[in-house]
Amino acid sequence: MIAEAKSSTETAVEALGATDLVAAKTAYNRDGYVAIEGLLNLDEVEALRAETVAIARGERGSVADVRVSDARSDEALIGDIPAIHMPHKISPLMRETMAHPHITPILRALVSPNVKAMQTMLFVKRSGKPGQAWHQDEYYIPTRDRSLCGAWIALDDASVENGCMWMHPGSHQPGVLYPTKPHGDDRFDSAEEVFGHDYDREGGVPIELKAGGVAFFNGYVLHRSLANRAKGGFRRALVTHYMSAESLLPWTMGASTARPDVRDIVMIAGEDPYAWRGLEDITRPYVRGENPQRAAAISAELIKARPAH
């Protein structure tokens, strides 16, 4: 995989241009994010949309809390799914997309020459579904070197109307993870919201993207999405979280304590300094719970099924 990633990187750097990579890194360091249109073509986007349906129908393997029904239309079936975590565990296409040849060189410029990934999330978000309140991803997935980076691939045109992401530019720079609390706001799902910072709750910058565009964002940057207020349709997105391979990954994965270094990873580019530790297969695909009780129940089931450490 490493050799293939290096070969793909050389091709993509030539396509993007060294100047674009420098500009992307400048924006990312300054604002905590950078959005780049057209990294995936429409055929690739359509293949990922079709794969979403195949996963929801159980054609790629088991997904915790998915209710498979052959009688329902594709739209009705995926419309009841807010998000599927870890789809790359059962979908070769999702796993391949993690190291897309137009994404990998940007990660190497923004994060490190050596990049690993630990999580994918497939958002569906049909019309009427809520967004997620202001949060920071490193709160949930801590690295030791503040290198966490999300890559948010738009599988539909993402607009303010249908619930695109919003960012607070520069909010990553203090390097502070803010406390969280329940928000009581029906525009958002049950995940808690950060507080105790100086940024305007109704401020921020919308990150509108055409399908195939990708937003890269730092694990400390404050970001959110609002509800999908469009009259119909979806706001689908595939998100992968990456980090420098040099850092250990002390991740709780929803449990009460963290493993010192989670090795349930996918190497994306470069070398793995901790290859001698081997790899783990801990996580399983699951549907994100839409209310706190269901989310807690799914988390408890998954934690119980994990191997001891």
N, C-alpha and C positions, 0 to 999 in steps of 0.2 A: 504493500500500500504506500509506503514512504516514497519508493522510487516513482510510482505513478503520480503521486502528489507533486513531486518536484518537476516532472515532465509537464504536467498540466499547468503548473505555476509559470514556467517559462513561456508557454503559449499565451496565457492570459495576460502576463505583464506586457508582452508585445502588443496585444490587442488593446489594452487599456492605456498604455503609455506611462512612462516613469513619472512624467509631470502630474498626471492625474492622481497617481498614488501619493505623491508628495502633498498635493492639495487636499486629498482625502485625510491624510494623517494630520495636517495642520488644522483642518476643521474639527476633526475628532478630538484632538488634544484641547482645542479652545472651547468647543461647545459641548463635548461629551457624546456627540453623535455625528454621523454623516449619512445622507441618503443619496443613493446612486440609482438612476433609472436604467432599465434595459439590461440588467445582468443575466436574466433568464429570458429566452425567447418565448413566444406565445405557444409553440408546440410543447415546450417543457412545462409551461404553466398548465396547459390543458391536461397533460399526462399526470401532473400532481393532483389536479382536481378529480380526475377519474380514479386515481389511487385512493383518494379520500373516501370515495364511495365504496371501493373494494374493501378497505379496512373496516368501514362501518358495517358492511354486510358479512364480516367474519371470514372473508376470503383469504386473508393474509395470516390469520391466527387469532388467538383469544385476546380480547380487550376487556379488562375488568369494568363492569357496569354498562356494557353495551347491550342493548336489547335488539337483537337481530330479528328482522321481519322481512321475508321475501315479498309479502303482499304490498308493502308500502313503496311509494315512488322514491327515487333517489333523493329528491329534494326534501320530502317529508322525513326520510330516515336520518339524513345528516342534520336536518334542521333542529332536531331535539338534542344534538350534541354540542355543548358549549366549546369543548376543547378535548383533544386526546393527547395525553402526555406520553412520551417515549414511543412514537410510532415507528422510529427507526429500528426498534427491536424486532419488528415483524415484517417491515417493508423494505426490501432491497432498494427500491427507488428512493425512499426517504433517506436511507443511509448513504446512498450515492450522492444525493443532493447536498448532504452535509459538507462534502469536499468538492463542490461544484468548481470547475476550473476558472470561473470568473469571480468566485467568492474567495477562494484560497489565497491568491496573492494579496488581496486587500487585507485579509486577516493577518498575514505575515507582516504587512506594513504597519498595521494598527496595534497588534498584540505582541508578536514575537516571531522569529523565524521558526520556532518550534511551537506548534499549536495542537491542543487536544480539545475534544468536545465531550460533554457529559450529559446533555439533555436536548431533546427535541420536544416541541409542542405544536400541535396542529389545531389552529383556531378555526371555527366555522362561523359563528356569530351571525345568524340569520337576522332579518329585519325584526326589530322589537326586542332583541336581546341586549342585556346591559354591557357596560364596559368594565374596566378595572380602575380603581381609584389610584391616586398618586402612590408610587412605590419605587423601591430601588432593588434591583435583582441581586446584588451582593448580600442583601439582608437574608435572602433565602439560600444562595449558593456562594458561600464565602471562599475566596482565594487568599493566599498569603501575600500576594503582591499586587492586589487591586487590579488584576488583569482581566476580569470577567468581561466578556463582550457578547452581546446578543446580535444575531443577524436575522432580521425580520423580513421574510420574503412575501411580498404581496401576491396573492393568488387571484385577487379581484382588484379592480381600481379602488384604492382606499381614499376616501374623502372625509371631510368634516361631517357630512350628512350620514354616512354609513359607519362612522365610528373609527376613524383612523387614530393612530397614536399621536400623543402630544408630548413635547419635551420642554423642560426648563433649561435653556442653554446655560452652560457653565456650572450647573448645580453639582457636578461631579468634583469640581476642583477642591473644595474643602476636605474631601476625603473622609466625610462623616456619614455614618449610617444613622438615620434619625429613628426615633421610637415610632411605634405604630399603635393604632387604636381602631375600634369599630367606627364606622362613619354614619350609618343610618340614612344613607342616600340611595334611593332606588334607581339612580342612573348607573350604579355600579354593582358588581357582584359582591359576594360575602367576604372577599379578601380585605384585610384591614388597610387603613390609609396612614401614611406617614404624617407626623406633625412635628412642631417644635423647630421649624425652619422659617426663613424670611421670605419665601416665595409665595406669590399670590395663588390661592387655591383655584381661582377661575382664570388664571393667566396661562402662560406657556405658548408654545409655537406648534401648530398642527403640522404633522408630517404626512402630507398627501403624496401618494405614489400611484403610478400606473401598474397594472399587473405585470410582474416580472422585475419590478424595482425592488431594491433591498435597502433597508435602514440598518446601519451598524450603530450600536449604542453601548456606552460604558456601563458597567455594573453599578456605579454610584450615581448615575444621572437620574434625576426625578422624572418619571414619565407616567402617563396614564392613557386610557382611551375612554371615550364616551359611548353611550348606547348607539346602536344602529337605528337611526331614525328614518332610513329610506323606506319607500312604500313597499318594497319587496327585495328579494335577493339576499345575497350573503356578503360578508366581508371576511373572506378566508385568508389565512396567512400561515406559513410554516416558519417557526422560529427555532433556531439552534443556539445554544449557549456554548461559547468557547472560552479558553483561557490559555495562558502560557504553559507549555509542558514542563517548564522549570519549577513551577509552583506545585506544592502538595494541594490536595483537595479535601479539607476537613469539613465534610458535608453531612448534615443530619438526615437528609432525605425524608423529612417529616417525623423522624424519631426524636426521642428526648435528648439523646446524646449523639455527638458526631463521631464518625470513624476518623482516625488520624489522617488517612489518605485513601479516599475512595478510588478504586482502580476499575470501576465500571465506566470505561472511557473508550473513545474512538480517536486514534491518532489521525490528524488531518494533514499535517505538514511537518517536515523536519525530523528531528530525532527525539526519542523519549528517554530522558535522563534516568527514569525510574523503571525502565523495562525489566530490570532484574526482579522487581516486585511481582511481576506477572499481571494478569488481568482478572477481573471478577465479572460475574453476570448476576447482578443483584436486582435491578429494577425490571418492572413489567409494564406494558402499556395499560393505561387506565383512563377513564373519562373523568374530567374535573367535576367535582360536586358543585351543584348550583346553590346549595344552602350550607350553612356551617355544620349542621348535623350530618348531612350526607357526605360532605367532604371529610369530616372526621371519621366516619364509618369506613369510607374507602381507604383512607390513610391507615387506619388500624388493621384492616384486612391485609393490605400490602406489607405492612411492617411485620405482621405475624408470619407471613409466607416467606420472608427473607431468610437466607442462611445465617447462622450465628457467626459472630466474629470475635 
